[in-house]
Amino acid sequence: MSIEKYIVFQLQGQSYAASIQQIVSIELLQEVVALPQTSEFIDGITTLRNEVVPIIDLKTRMGLTRSQQTDQTRVLLSNVNHVQVGFVVDEANDVIDIDASTIEEAPTTIKGVNGNFLQGVAKLEDRLLLLLDLEHILNYEEVSEVKQVINEQ
């Protein structure tokens, strides 16, 4: 029996989770400075923990409707391919233990979700949770663009 901790977060009313191993911290969304000529899902940059961090709108990246900031909006600070990135989510509201035996392989096609970053589906007593692999949210070209955003600051 292998149990791992996951952070549960919301995107358009749907619950998702990511391994706590992939998340450095959960932060309030600070003022974001928009950058010209970047991909639509890159909101801009902000300063978190005295570092300039690119901010990715996770919903836009997944093909969902752009996020509207509320008091519950949070940033999941994560390291993606050795780059610190902030993922905007509607809210991050729970840390739970998930037994590996409750995780099933992700369906190969789920509308709006690229199978590369869908790690699996956890069947819990009261709900299904889509498990995201934050390390694979961005492809190689997108990681390069994010690195360029940081280097230009």
N, C-alpha and C positions, 0 to 999 in steps of 0.2 A: 504494500500500500504506500503510494507516493503522494504526499500532499504538498501543494505549493500555494503560496499567497498570491492573490490577484487584487488589483485595484479595479473596482467597478465604476464605470462612468457612463454618462448618457449622451447620446447624439440623436436629436429629433425624437425623443421619447423612447428610443430603443436602448437597451442595456448592452454594453460591451465591457470587456475586461482585458487587462494586460498584466503580464507577470510583474510583480513588484520588483523583480530583478532588473527590469528594463526601465524603471522609473526612478530618477534621482530624487525628485520632490514634486509636490503639488503646490502650485502657487496661484495667488490671485492674478488676474490679468491686469497688467499695468498698461500705461499708454504705449501704443504701438506706432512707430514711425513708418509710414508707408514708403515703399521703394518703387521707383519707376522701372518699367521693363523687366518685371519678374513674372514668374508663373502665377496664375490666378490664385492658387492655393497658398502662396506665400503672402501672409498679411503684411509683413514688414519685420522690423527688428525692435527689440526692447532691451532693457537692462534688467537682468535677474542675477542676484548674488554677485554683483559687481562685474558681470560679464555681458557683452553684447550677444544676444541670443536671437536667431531667426525664429519667427513665429509662424507656424503652419496651421491653417484652418483645417482640422482633421475632416470635418464634414465636406468641405469643398474638395479636398484631396480624394475622398471616397465617392465623389459624384453626387453628394447630397446637397441640399440647399444651404447657402452660406449662413454662418452663425450670426446671431444677434446677441450682443453682449448683455448679460443680466448680472444681478448680484451673485448668482450661482456659478457663473462662468469661471472656469479654472484652466490653468495651463499645466499640462503634464510635462515636466522637464525630463528629457531623456537623452541618452547618447546614441546617435545613429551613425554607424560607421566612423566613430571617433570624432563626431561633431555634436556639440550640445545643441539640441533643438527643443523648442517649446511647442507642444500640440494643444490647440485650443479645443476644449470640450464643453458641452452645455453645463455639466456638473460632474464632479467626482465625489461620490457619496458613500463609498464603502470599501473596506478591505475584507476579503473573505478567503477562507481556505477551500481549495478545490482538489478533490481526490482525482488523480490521473485516470482512474478507472471510469469516471463519469464523463470523460472527454471523448467525443467522437470526431472522426475526421470530418473536415469541413466539406460540404457539398461543393462540387467543382464549379458550379455557376450559381452565384447569388447576385441578383441585380444590385448594381452599385458597389459591389465589393470585389476587389481583385483577389483572386484565390491565393496569390503569392503572399499576401500579408494576413490572410485569415488562417490562424493556427489550428482552429477547431471549434467545436460547439460543446459547451458544458451543459449536461442535462442535470439541472438542480431540481429539488423537490417542487419549487413553485414557479420555475421559469427556465427558459433557455438563455444561455449567455454566449454571444459570439466572442471568441478569444482572438485578439489581434496580436500580431507579432510586430511591434513598433520598429524593429530593426529592418523590416522589409516594406515599410510604408512607402518609402521613397526608392525609386530605381536609381541606377548608377548616374544617369544624366541629371536627375533631380538632386541627388546628393552633391554632385559637382556644382550645380547652380547655387545650392545653399552655402557651400564652402566659399564660393565666389562672393556671395552677399556679405559674408563675415569678413573676408579679406579686404573688401573695399571700404570697410569702416575704419 
